[in-house]
């Protein structure tokens, strides 16, 4: 079903069923167009991988979708809601989760507290004051900790985790929000071989029932998970399609894979 | 679960130790004059406690807390001034019934913003609400526009300067450089007597312990953890669905309200309020108290305030011109050598020994540093 959805994407561009529709997205920093008239569509339950050389604008695309960078022009529609006009926290609450490239966790808090803060309840000032650590919260935190291999580290301060464990923790913090669209920026960067393998396994369990956009350089990893690959180069799409097709594309080989 | 209870238990012990020190030991040891001085120091501790939340926990350094201290202090002073400006007491003025300094400045009618301060309940509300409202107006646009760090610190410092200039310049409405003086009674009760000062000292201690209790509750809630999270990784909090700015506004307003209460208690115990407690120097001094005590420790902030003020009084009695240099050196030394202040020293050197002494379960008294009593 996923594979089928993936092949339909190009022919069915205007359909209302896309979870995410990016159209004509442009951002320019002092005249330099980091992302230039970009359009792509992500289906429900699709795993999309974005690859491309350094400076191609991959991270900027994620920044634009989650509102961290404001678009110069173009639109980003998530479930037919325009995201470019929303604030970051509103985009998160709409169901878009974002993992940063460097593990972005709260070092001074415990693993439990890290996960608890990401639990989607009591997000206003007074909601946070009145927030109770009830059975539902504890159950969900423990469940997620189990998934991210940190069940026995719950009361450890996050700063004492290894690099790989920090990456998992941040993935767990997204997981507990249960977003419909999950965006991961180089989730296996800087990991050992063993950690990489475990992470691939982890990603394979968490990407069920949601759409995922992943930025990754590790081709083996990309091959394993991608339904469809988008190759970015100088802010534009160089190629798009299934991994096999993209890998055979001479333009892609020239600017990226050949290196 | 026992692990989760332990910090709460330590906080209770810390609060209890502080209560015993302030409400039993110091009143027994000190003569009324010195006790009143400690009372004055403790009014700064309200600001320091607020700064622990605002600066230590949330990472928002404000160099303008004197403004909020002053607003609370002036709110109280205005009420007290109107109390002592009865027709009877001011009958020699050209306009009887208004504060003397207004009369000296050819003002013939009580300005509209003084009118609410005829009422004690309204004045008490103003002590808390005016600093909060002002903090909100100042911080809301800044935090929404993501002004933070050094820029926020500099703007708050400018605010302290502006406020001083405003108060000094508007002599007819504010009492100018002299401040509001000659305060006598609170709802008919003479605050100048020794017994009144002792009672006010205990009221101050009770309010301070209450303020610390409130801050402990805030810190213990999820909001407290979000503040810490924001300090570490603001973007992560934002992309976890929180409106970061509103949390910052909240903690800044809370610190301002506490500073306002401190200011009001200052006016009551010292008997006047003047712009010299509003400006840049007092605002920075208050940050130093927090830094010396340990900017992460609510109890440390109180001990730091007492210690620095005690040192200030002792030093400036003997070497008045050297004190400011000493204070500056102290600040630099703390920042460079003991970034977590007294509380940090306590945690790294004293607490482990207490824990070891009490055995593995380690249920011990927390943060109090060696008491800086005279």
Contacts between the chains, C-beta under 8 A, distances in Angstrom:
chain1	res1	chain2	res2	distance
A	66	B	239	6.3
A	68	B	235	7.2
A	68	B	239	7.6
A	87	B	243	7.2
A	88	B	238	4.9
A	88	B	239	6.1
A	89	B	238	6.0
A	89	B	239	7.9
A	89	B	241	5.2
A	89	B	242	5.7
A	89	B	243	5.0
A	89	B	244	7.7
A	92	B	238	7.9
A	92	B	239	5.7
A	92	B	240	6.5
A	92	B	241	4.0
A	93	B	241	5.0
A	97	B	239	7.7
A	98	B	239	5.0
A	100	B	235	7.1
A	100	B	236	7.2
A	100	B	239	7.9
A	104	B	233	5.1
A	104	B	235	6.7
A	104	B	236	4.4
A	105	B	233	6.9
A	105	B	236	6.9
A	106	B	225	7.9
A	106	B	228	6.7
A	106	B	229	4.2
A	106	B	232	4.9
A	106	B	233	5.9
A	106	B	236	7.0
A	107	B	232	5.7
A	108	B	228	5.4
A	108	B	231	7.9
A	108	B	232	5.8
A	109	B	225	5.9
A	109	B	228	6.2
A	109	B	229	6.3
A	109	B	232	7.9
A	113	B	225	5.3
A	114	B	229	7.9
A	116	B	222	6.9
A	116	B	225	7.5
A	117	B	222	6.9
A	117	B	225	6.1
A	117	B	226	6.0
A	117	B	229	5.5
A	117	B	237	7.3
A	117	B	240	6.3
A	118	B	240	4.9
A	120	B	241	6.3
A	122	B	222	6.0
A	123	B	241	5.1
A	123	B	242	5.5
A	123	B	243	7.9
A	124	B	243	7.7
A	124	B	246	7.4
A	125	B	223	6.8
A	125	B	246	5.3
A	125	B	247	5.9
A	125	B	250	4.7
A	128	B	221	6.7
A	128	B	222	4.7
A	128	B	223	4.0
A	128	B	226	5.7
A	128	B	242	8.0
A	128	B	247	7.5
A	129	B	218	7.1
A	129	B	221	5.1
A	129	B	222	7.6
A	129	B	223	4.9
A	130	B	221	7.8
A	131	B	221	6.5
A	131	B	222	3.9
A	131	B	223	7.6
A	133	B	222	7.9
A	155	B	3	6.4
A	170	B	236	7.7
A	173	B	236	7.6
A	173	B	240	6.7
A	177	B	240	6.9
A	177	B	241	6.9
